[in-house]
Amino acid sequence: MSKPFSQYLEAVESRLPSTHHRFVRGDLYLTVLDWYTDGVEPHEAAMRIRNAIGE
């Protein structure tokens, strides 16, 4: 990824309902960091989170 991780987090959060933001910066933080280093696009990361939560 060419952008900083903080921008990646914001991009993922912008694609999720506000109720899910706590997962991105909480329980799933290390998972999202792993996706970032693996080159997973923010829209894909958001979709994975929505699918895991069941929405």
PDB file of N, CA, C and O in Angstrom, chain B, residues numbered from 101:
ATOM      1  N   MET B 101       0.839  -1.182   0.000  1.00  0.00           N
ATOM      2  CA  MET B 101       0.000   0.000   0.000  1.00  0.00           C
ATOM      3  C   MET B 101       0.881   1.241   0.000  1.00  0.00           C
ATOM      4  O   MET B 101       1.899   1.297   0.689  1.00  0.00           O
ATOM      5  N   SER B 102       0.484   2.205  -0.762  1.00  0.00           N
ATOM      6  CA  SER B 102       1.292   3.414  -0.875  1.00  0.00           C
ATOM      7  C   SER B 102       0.929   4.482   0.157  1.00  0.00           C
ATOM      8  O   SER B 102       1.729   5.379   0.426  1.00  0.00           O
ATOM      9  N   LYS B 103      -0.254   4.395   0.728  1.00  0.00           N
ATOM     10  CA  LYS B 103      -0.645   5.418   1.705  1.00  0.00           C
ATOM     11  C   LYS B 103      -0.355   4.938   3.126  1.00  0.00           C
ATOM     12  O   LYS B 103      -0.246   3.736   3.371  1.00  0.00           O
ATOM     13  N   PRO B 104      -0.231   5.880   4.058  1.00  0.00           N
ATOM     14  CA  PRO B 104       0.024   5.509   5.456  1.00  0.00           C
ATOM     15  C   PRO B 104      -1.127   4.678   6.032  1.00  0.00           C
ATOM     16  O   PRO B 104      -2.268   4.760   5.579  1.00  0.00           O
ATOM     17  N   PHE B 105      -0.792   3.884   7.036  1.00  0.00           N
ATOM     18  CA  PHE B 105      -1.785   3.009   7.655  1.00  0.00           C
ATOM     19  C   PHE B 105      -2.956   3.798   8.223  1.00  0.00           C
ATOM     20  O   PHE B 105      -4.094   3.334   8.156  1.00  0.00           O
ATOM     21  N   SER B 106      -2.706   4.972   8.778  1.00  0.00           N
ATOM     22  CA  SER B 106      -3.802   5.771   9.350  1.00  0.00           C
ATOM     23  C   SER B 106      -4.824   6.142   8.276  1.00  0.00           C
ATOM     24  O   SER B 106      -6.025   6.156   8.548  1.00  0.00           O
ATOM     25  N   GLN B 107      -4.367   6.438   7.072  1.00  0.00           N
ATOM     26  CA  GLN B 107      -5.287   6.744   5.978  1.00  0.00           C
ATOM     27  C   GLN B 107      -6.039   5.495   5.536  1.00  0.00           C
ATOM     28  O   GLN B 107      -7.210   5.565   5.163  1.00  0.00           O
ATOM     29  N   TYR B 108      -5.367   4.369   5.582  1.00  0.00           N
ATOM     30  CA  TYR B 108      -6.005   3.096   5.253  1.00  0.00           C
ATOM     31  C   TYR B 108      -7.136   2.816   6.243  1.00  0.00           C
ATOM     32  O   TYR B 108      -8.234   2.433   5.838  1.00  0.00           O
ATOM     33  N   LEU B 109      -6.869   3.006   7.546  1.00  0.00           N
ATOM     34  CA  LEU B 109      -7.905   2.802   8.564  1.00  0.00           C
ATOM     35  C   LEU B 109      -9.113   3.694   8.303  1.00  0.00           C
ATOM     36  O   LEU B 109     -10.255   3.243   8.389  1.00  0.00           O
ATOM     37  N   GLU B 110      -8.862   4.944   7.988  1.00  0.00           N
ATOM     38  CA  GLU B 110      -9.952   5.880   7.708  1.00  0.00           C
ATOM     39  C   GLU B 110     -10.740   5.448   6.477  1.00  0.00           C
ATOM     40  O   GLU B 110     -11.965   5.570   6.451  1.00  0.00           O
ATOM     41  N   ALA B 111     -10.051   4.946   5.463  1.00  0.00           N
ATOM     42  CA  ALA B 111     -10.725   4.493   4.248  1.00  0.00           C
ATOM     43  C   ALA B 111     -11.605   3.278   4.528  1.00  0.00           C
ATOM     44  O   ALA B 111     -12.711   3.175   3.996  1.00  0.00           O
ATOM     45  N   VAL B 112     -11.123   2.367   5.351  1.00  0.00           N
ATOM     46  CA  VAL B 112     -11.928   1.198   5.730  1.00  0.00           C
ATOM     47  C   VAL B 112     -13.144   1.656   6.527  1.00  0.00           C
ATOM     48  O   VAL B 112     -14.266   1.231   6.249  1.00  0.00           O
ATOM     49  N   GLU B 113     -12.930   2.515   7.511  1.00  0.00           N
ATOM     50  CA  GLU B 113     -14.033   3.010   8.347  1.00  0.00           C
ATOM     51  C   GLU B 113     -15.083   3.737   7.522  1.00  0.00           C
ATOM     52  O   GLU B 113     -16.275   3.629   7.812  1.00  0.00           O
ATOM     53  N   SER B 114     -14.671   4.469   6.511  1.00  0.00           N
ATOM     54  CA  SER B 114     -15.624   5.239   5.706  1.00  0.00           C
ATOM     55  C   SER B 114     -16.575   4.335   4.931  1.00  0.00           C
ATOM     56  O   SER B 114     -17.624   4.784   4.469  1.00  0.00           O
ATOM     57  N   ARG B 115     -16.214   3.076   4.789  1.00  0.00           N
ATOM     58  CA  ARG B 115     -17.043   2.121   4.063  1.00  0.00           C
ATOM     59  C   ARG B 115     -17.892   1.247   4.996  1.00  0.00           C
ATOM     60  O   ARG B 115     -18.565   0.317   4.551  1.00  0.00           O
ATOM     61  N   LEU B 116     -17.847   1.560   6.284  1.00  0.00           N
ATOM     62  CA  LEU B 116     -18.591   0.788   7.278  1.00  0.00           C
ATOM     63  C   LEU B 116     -19.563   1.683   8.037  1.00  0.00           C
ATOM     64  O   LEU B 116     -19.345   2.890   8.140  1.00  0.00           O
ATOM     65  N   PRO B 117     -20.637   1.098   8.569  1.00  0.00           N
ATOM     66  CA  PRO B 117     -21.509   1.870   9.456  1.00  0.00           C
ATOM     67  C   PRO B 117     -20.713   2.330  10.680  1.00  0.00           C
ATOM     68  O   PRO B 117     -19.772   1.655  11.098  1.00  0.00           O
ATOM     69  N   SER B 118     -21.077   3.444  11.239  1.00  0.00           N
ATOM     70  CA  SER B 118     -20.332   3.996  12.376  1.00  0.00           C
ATOM     71  C   SER B 118     -20.288   3.032  13.561  1.00  0.00           C
ATOM     72  O   SER B 118     -19.355   3.085  14.363  1.00  0.00           O
ATOM     73  N   THR B 119     -21.271   2.167  13.678  1.00  0.00           N
ATOM     74  CA  THR B 119     -21.275   1.198  14.774  1.00  0.00           C
ATOM     75  C   THR B 119     -20.158   0.166  14.647  1.00  0.00           C
ATOM     76  O   THR B 119     -19.831  -0.513  15.620  1.00  0.00           O
ATOM     77  N   HIS B 120     -19.576   0.044  13.469  1.00  0.00           N
ATOM     78  CA  HIS B 120     -18.509  -0.937  13.237  1.00  0.00           C
ATOM     79  C   HIS B 120     -17.111  -0.347  13.413  1.00  0.00           C
ATOM     80  O   HIS B 120     -16.128  -1.088  13.432  1.00  0.00           O
ATOM     81  N   HIS B 121     -17.012   0.965  13.539  1.00  0.00           N
ATOM     82  CA  HIS B 121     -15.691   1.604  13.642  1.00  0.00           C
ATOM     83  C   HIS B 121     -14.899   1.086  14.838  1.00  0.00           C
ATOM     84  O   HIS B 121     -13.674   0.980  14.774  1.00  0.00           O
ATOM     85  N   ARG B 122     -15.584   0.768  15.916  1.00  0.00           N
ATOM     86  CA  ARG B 122     -14.885   0.295  17.116  1.00  0.00           C
ATOM     87  C   ARG B 122     -14.149  -1.015  16.850  1.00  0.00           C
ATOM     88  O   ARG B 122     -13.128  -1.288  17.481  1.00  0.00           O
ATOM     89  N   PHE B 123     -14.653  -1.824  15.928  1.00  0.00           N
ATOM     90  CA  PHE B 123     -13.971  -3.074  15.597  1.00  0.00           C
ATOM     91  C   PHE B 123     -12.660  -2.809  14.865  1.00  0.00           C
ATOM     92  O   PHE B 123     -11.659  -3.486  15.101  1.00  0.00           O
ATOM     93  N   VAL B 124     -12.674  -1.821  13.976  1.00  0.00           N
ATOM     94  CA  VAL B 124     -11.485  -1.513  13.173  1.00  0.00           C
ATOM     95  C   VAL B 124     -10.336  -1.057  14.061  1.00  0.00           C
ATOM     96  O   VAL B 124      -9.187  -1.442  13.844  1.00  0.00           O
ATOM     97  N   ARG B 125     -10.642  -0.246  15.051  1.00  0.00           N
ATOM     98  CA  ARG B 125      -9.583   0.284  15.924  1.00  0.00           C
ATOM     99  C   ARG B 125      -9.474  -0.479  17.244  1.00  0.00           C
ATOM    100  O   ARG B 125      -8.692  -0.115  18.122  1.00  0.00           O
ATOM    101  N   GLY B 126     -10.256  -1.524  17.369  1.00  0.00           N
ATOM    102  CA  GLY B 126     -10.235  -2.321  18.596  1.00  0.00           C
ATOM    103  C   GLY B 126      -9.834  -3.758  18.316  1.00  0.00           C
ATOM    104  O   GLY B 126      -8.674  -4.056  18.034  1.00  0.00           O
ATOM    105  N   ASP B 127     -10.818  -4.637  18.400  1.00  0.00           N
ATOM    106  CA  ASP B 127     -10.574  -6.074  18.300  1.00  0.00           C
ATOM    107  C   ASP B 127      -9.938  -6.504  16.977  1.00  0.00           C
ATOM    108  O   ASP B 127      -9.167  -7.463  16.949  1.00  0.00           O
ATOM    109  N   LEU B 128     -10.246  -5.818  15.901  1.00  0.00           N
ATOM    110  CA  LEU B 128      -9.731  -6.226  14.585  1.00  0.00           C
ATOM    111  C   LEU B 128      -8.528  -5.414  14.117  1.00  0.00           C
ATOM    112  O   LEU B 128      -8.113  -5.539  12.964  1.00  0.00           O
ATOM    113  N   TYR B 129      -7.972  -4.597  14.980  1.00  0.00           N
ATOM    114  CA  TYR B 129      -6.866  -3.709  14.590  1.00  0.00           C
ATOM    115  C   TYR B 129      -5.702  -4.486  13.969  1.00  0.00           C
ATOM    116  O   TYR B 129      -5.214  -4.115  12.902  1.00  0.00           O
ATOM    117  N   LEU B 130      -5.259  -5.549  14.622  1.00  0.00           N
ATOM    118  CA  LEU B 130      -4.125  -6.313  14.098  1.00  0.00           C
ATOM    119  C   LEU B 130      -4.487  -7.049  12.812  1.00  0.00           C
ATOM    120  O   LEU B 130      -3.642  -7.224  11.934  1.00  0.00           O
ATOM    121  N   THR B 131      -5.735  -7.476  12.700  1.00  0.00           N
ATOM    122  CA  THR B 131      -6.190  -8.108  11.464  1.00  0.00           C
ATOM    123  C   THR B 131      -6.165  -7.106  10.323  1.00  0.00           C
ATOM    124  O   THR B 131      -5.704  -7.422   9.226  1.00  0.00           O
ATOM    125  N   VAL B 132      -6.659  -5.896  10.577  1.00  0.00           N
ATOM    126  CA  VAL B 132      -6.660  -4.854   9.551  1.00  0.00           C
ATOM    127  C   VAL B 132      -5.224  -4.478   9.184  1.00  0.00           C
ATOM    128  O   VAL B 132      -4.929  -4.244   8.011  1.00  0.00           O
ATOM    129  N   LEU B 133      -4.346  -4.418  10.155  1.00  0.00           N
ATOM    130  CA  LEU B 133      -2.934  -4.146   9.878  1.00  0.00           C
ATOM    131  C   LEU B 133      -2.343  -5.234   8.978  1.00  0.00           C
ATOM    132  O   LEU B 133      -1.583  -4.930   8.058  1.00  0.00           O
ATOM    133  N   ASP B 134      -2.681  -6.469   9.231  1.00  0.00           N
ATOM    134  CA  ASP B 134      -2.217  -7.579   8.399  1.00  0.00           C
ATOM    135  C   ASP B 134      -2.743  -7.440   6.973  1.00  0.00           C
ATOM    136  O   ASP B 134      -1.996  -7.638   6.015  1.00  0.00           O
ATOM    137  N   TRP B 135      -4.014  -7.103   6.830  1.00  0.00           N
ATOM    138  CA  TRP B 135      -4.580  -6.899   5.497  1.00  0.00           C
ATOM    139  C   TRP B 135      -3.869  -5.755   4.787  1.00  0.00           C
ATOM    140  O   TRP B 135      -3.592  -5.837   3.590  1.00  0.00           O
ATOM    141  N   TYR B 136      -3.577  -4.702   5.517  1.00  0.00           N
ATOM    142  CA  TYR B 136      -2.851  -3.552   4.953  1.00  0.00           C
ATOM    143  C   TYR B 136      -1.500  -3.997   4.401  1.00  0.00           C
ATOM    144  O   TYR B 136      -1.144  -3.647   3.275  1.00  0.00           O
ATOM    145  N   THR B 137      -0.749  -4.762   5.182  1.00  0.00           N
ATOM    146  CA  THR B 137       0.579  -5.201   4.731  1.00  0.00           C
ATOM    147  C   THR B 137       0.479  -6.213   3.596  1.00  0.00           C
ATOM    148  O   THR B 137       1.408  -6.342   2.799  1.00  0.00           O
ATOM    149  N   ASP B 138      -0.644  -6.934   3.514  1.00  0.00           N
ATOM    150  CA  ASP B 138      -0.857  -7.882   2.418  1.00  0.00           C
ATOM    151  C   ASP B 138      -1.387  -7.209   1.154  1.00  0.00           C
ATOM    152  O   ASP B 138      -1.497  -7.853   0.111  1.00  0.00           O
ATOM    153  N   GLY B 139      -1.717  -5.920   1.238  1.00  0.00           N
ATOM    154  CA  GLY B 139      -2.185  -5.188   0.065  1.00  0.00           C
ATOM    155  C   GLY B 139      -3.673  -5.297  -0.209  1.00  0.00           C
ATOM    156  O   GLY B 139      -4.121  -5.019  -1.321  1.00  0.00           O
ATOM    157  N   VAL B 140      -4.444  -5.698   0.793  1.00  0.00           N
ATOM    158  CA  VAL B 140      -5.902  -5.776   0.634  1.00  0.00           C
ATOM    159  C   VAL B 140      -6.452  -4.353   0.552  1.00  0.00           C
ATOM    160  O   VAL B 140      -6.162  -3.515   1.406  1.00  0.00           O
ATOM    161  N   GLU B 141      -7.243  -4.095  -0.479  1.00  0.00           N
ATOM    162  CA  GLU B 141      -7.831  -2.765  -0.661  1.00  0.00           C
ATOM    163  C   GLU B 141      -8.838  -2.470   0.451  1.00  0.00           C
ATOM    164  O   GLU B 141      -9.455  -3.391   0.985  1.00  0.00           O
ATOM    165  N   PRO B 142      -9.009  -1.186   0.803  1.00  0.00           N
ATOM    166  CA  PRO B 142      -9.937  -0.823   1.882  1.00  0.00           C
ATOM    167  C   PRO B 142     -11.360  -1.336   1.675  1.00  0.00           C
ATOM    168  O   PRO B 142     -12.006  -1.772   2.628  1.00  0.00           O
ATOM    169  N   HIS B 143     -11.853  -1.287   0.433  1.00  0.00           N
ATOM    170  CA  HIS B 143     -13.223  -1.754   0.194  1.00  0.00           C
ATOM    171  C   HIS B 143     -13.343  -3.251   0.461  1.00  0.00           C
ATOM    172  O   HIS B 143     -14.376  -3.712   0.947  1.00  0.00           O
ATOM    173  N   GLU B 144     -12.303  -4.011   0.150  1.00  0.00           N
ATOM    174  CA  GLU B 144     -12.292  -5.450   0.432  1.00  0.00           C
ATOM    175  C   GLU B 144     -12.232  -5.705   1.942  1.00  0.00           C
ATOM    176  O   GLU B 144     -12.918  -6.591   2.451  1.00  0.00           O
ATOM    177  N   ALA B 145     -11.422  -4.937   2.646  1.00  0.00           N
ATOM    178  CA  ALA B 145     -11.326  -5.084   4.101  1.00  0.00           C
ATOM    179  C   ALA B 145     -12.675  -4.793   4.755  1.00  0.00           C
ATOM    180  O   ALA B 145     -13.099  -5.515   5.657  1.00  0.00           O
ATOM    181  N   ALA B 146     -13.345  -3.738   4.301  1.00  0.00           N
ATOM    182  CA  ALA B 146     -14.657  -3.392   4.851  1.00  0.00           C
ATOM    183  C   ALA B 146     -15.666  -4.500   4.576  1.00  0.00           C
ATOM    184  O   ALA B 146     -16.477  -4.831   5.441  1.00  0.00           O
ATOM    185  N   MET B 147     -15.621  -5.074   3.377  1.00  0.00           N
ATOM    186  CA  MET B 147     -16.531  -6.157   3.037  1.00  0.00           C
ATOM    187  C   MET B 147     -16.274  -7.378   3.923  1.00  0.00           C
ATOM    188  O   MET B 147     -17.219  -8.035   4.361  1.00  0.00           O
ATOM    189  N   ARG B 148     -15.020  -7.682   4.187  1.00  0.00           N
ATOM    190  CA  ARG B 148     -14.688  -8.811   5.063  1.00  0.00           C
ATOM    191  C   ARG B 148     -15.235  -8.588   6.469  1.00  0.00           C
ATOM    192  O   ARG B 148     -15.742  -9.518   7.097  1.00  0.00           O
ATOM    193  N   ILE B 149     -15.130  -7.361   6.958  1.00  0.00           N
ATOM    194  CA  ILE B 149     -15.637  -7.051   8.299  1.00  0.00           C
ATOM    195  C   ILE B 149     -17.154  -7.179   8.334  1.00  0.00           C
ATOM    196  O   ILE B 149     -17.711  -7.782   9.251  1.00  0.00           O
ATOM    197  N   ARG B 150     -17.822  -6.609   7.329  1.00  0.00           N
ATOM    198  CA  ARG B 150     -19.290  -6.713   7.274  1.00  0.00           C
ATOM    199  C   ARG B 150     -19.730  -8.176   7.215  1.00  0.00           C
ATOM    200  O   ARG B 150     -20.680  -8.567   7.894  1.00  0.00           O
ATOM    201  N   ASN B 151     -19.050  -8.975   6.414  1.00  0.00           N
ATOM    202  CA  ASN B 151     -19.404 -10.397   6.306  1.00  0.00           C
ATOM    203  C   ASN B 151     -19.181 -11.130   7.621  1.00  0.00           C
ATOM    204  O   ASN B 151     -19.989 -11.976   8.003  1.00  0.00           O
ATOM    205  N   ALA B 152     -18.104 -10.816   8.308  1.00  0.00           N
ATOM    206  CA  ALA B 152     -17.797 -11.480   9.578  1.00  0.00           C
ATOM    207  C   ALA B 152     -18.813 -11.122  10.662  1.00  0.00           C
ATOM    208  O   ALA B 152     -19.160 -11.952  11.502  1.00  0.00           O
ATOM    209  N   ILE B 153     -19.280  -9.880  10.630  1.00  0.00           N
ATOM    210  CA  ILE B 153     -20.238  -9.423  11.635  1.00  0.00           C
ATOM    211  C   ILE B 153     -21.652  -9.881  11.284  1.00  0.00           C
ATOM    212  O   ILE B 153     -22.529  -9.951  12.145  1.00  0.00           O
ATOM    213  N   GLY B 154     -21.854 -10.188  10.016  1.00  0.00           N
ATOM    214  CA  GLY B 154     -23.151 -10.694   9.599  1.00  0.00           C
ATOM    215  C   GLY B 154     -24.076  -9.642   9.038  1.00  0.00           C
ATOM    216  O   GLY B 154     -25.297  -9.749   9.154  1.00  0.00           O
ATOM    217  N   GLU B 155     -23.496  -8.626   8.430  1.00  0.00           N
ATOM    218  CA  GLU B 155     -24.331  -7.572   7.820  1.00  0.00           C
ATOM    219  C   GLU B 155     -24.006  -7.431   6.368  1.00  0.00           C
ATOM    220  O   GLU B 155     -24.599  -6.600   5.681  1.00  0.00           O
TER     221      GLU B 155
END
